[in-house]
Structures are given as C-alpha cells and as structure tokens.
C-alpha cells in the first residue's frame, strides 16, 4: 500500500514517539529525527563531517542532494544541534553533476572533499566559505555492469589513503558490491586509484526482496565498517532502513588495503518509515550522523550511538 504524502506529517505525537522507540531499540538512547528538507529536492543523499563549534554543542556537516536538473541545489551545509538544525546552500563551482549520492572529507586535507554521483563519477572539491570548487573529477575504477553507486568512504591510516565505495544492489537477486582501493592524487589534483578488490554484501534488514543493500558507508576510528541499507516503495513511501556493522578495514604502512566482511552483519538499529541514505562517523565521536532522502517527504537528520569502539 502506498503511503499518502501528507500522512506522515499528520501522524499524532504518540505514533511518532513509538516509531522513534522502534528505530532505536537496538541502539539505546538517541536524538529524534529533525527535518532539514521540505520535498524531493531537499533529501540528504550523503553527509560529510565538516567541524564543530567552539563549545562542541553544534556540528557542521556538508550534505549532497541527488538532484538532476540544471541549476538545482547539489550541496548544502547543515549546522546540527539537538532540537534544531540550520541548513544553508553551498554554491557548486564547476562541471555540474547529476545525482550525487555520497560525500566524504579527505583525511589530512582540510576543506577538501570527494563527492560521488550514482553513475560512478567522483569529484574532488575545495570548500571555502559557501562555495565548493571542483578541483578535478574522474570515473571510479572497475565499474561493473548495472552498478548504481550510493556509498563512499575514505580512510586515512599510516600516512596512506584508501577508498571504499559500493554499488547499492537491488533485492534478493543482486547483492551490493563493496569495492576498495588505495587512493592518491596526481599533481594536478585528479584522484588516482590503486588495485581494486571487491566483496559482495547482503543486508540483514530491510527484507531482502526490496532492499538496497548499501545506501552509504562510514568507517569508525577503529576501522569498523558501518553501512546503511534501505527500502523504497515509491516517492511517497513507505520507506524502511537500518544501520549495520558490516566488517572491518585496515591500511598498512605500505598502503595495502584489507577489507574483512563479517559472515553475519551486526544490526545496530532499524528505522521504519525513513530511508537512510547517509551515515557518517565524525572523528573522535561515538555518535553517527544519519540523514534520509525520503523523496516527496523531504530530508531528516539525527544522531545515533553507533560509532564507538
């Protein structure tokens, strides 16, 4: 049954409280969802930690939107604190992407980010104030037939960088494919990837028949790989999603990237009626930033205690 667009907004407070409780049964206490987008143009498809206020009470993050039309917003900045969120546009300066699905800060390179479009084009960005300038862009390596990319993460260890990215998969017949590779940059700024490895991944939730097995990726300080998964029945929902611990990644002193996926992923939390497409573990924090792209119902963010050791 398709959920009418206005129905969720009209749910009574008791129903919303129940959904919040259900969404954090396995995660413990967490903040409620806070709305940051009013419609299909304001969903959160990816999120990257930018910094904190001096008192630590506010978190700034960059979010990408999966808009495709010329002139539509691609990037915004969210200032998040419990109880309210401020969102402001960030100007995209450079070749205009279509369908951005992920963004990540580049470790060790302040104000620099990488954003990924669904077809596998990765953009290196320099963000100064309210403008993001495209430094360079390139295709991801080893793109497979039918790949539709939604997840991307960067890892900095032992002076080396590694990238993880994923085709989202589709239902029982197509698991997600998690790719990994060493990452360097050419002198002119272009991303360059080393040897690629790939692993298949099936989400423990939502139901495999409808799941996008990986809708985003984040890596904790200790190397745990967290992934979100989601189900989408249409632009008005209903939606469903979860965050799970999928395995671990390490990067050696020589730059070798090793990904080990768990035989059975650990389900950290389920989130009925929301479609999580963004998960981010800020450095030094045990709390994940989660973002949703709920199509006609807009975008929401919240925190959840998933990133600790």
Buried (B, 14 or more C-beta within 10 A) or exposed (E): EEBEBEBBEEEEEEEBEEBBEBBBEBBEEBBBBBBBBEEBBBBBBBBBBBEBEEEEEBBBBBBBBBBBEEEEBBBBBBBBEEEEBEBEEBEBEBEBBBBBBBBBBBBEBEBBBBBBBBBBBBBBBBBEEEEBEBBBBBEBBBBEEEBBBBBBBBBBBEEBBBBBBBBBBBBEEBBBBBBBBBBEBEEEBBBEBBEBEBBEBBBBBBEBEBBBBBBBBBBBBEBBBBBBBBBBBEEBBBBBBBBBBBBBBBBEEEBBBEBEBBEEBBBBBBBBBBBBBBBBBBEEBBBBBBBBBBBBBBBBBBBBBBBEE
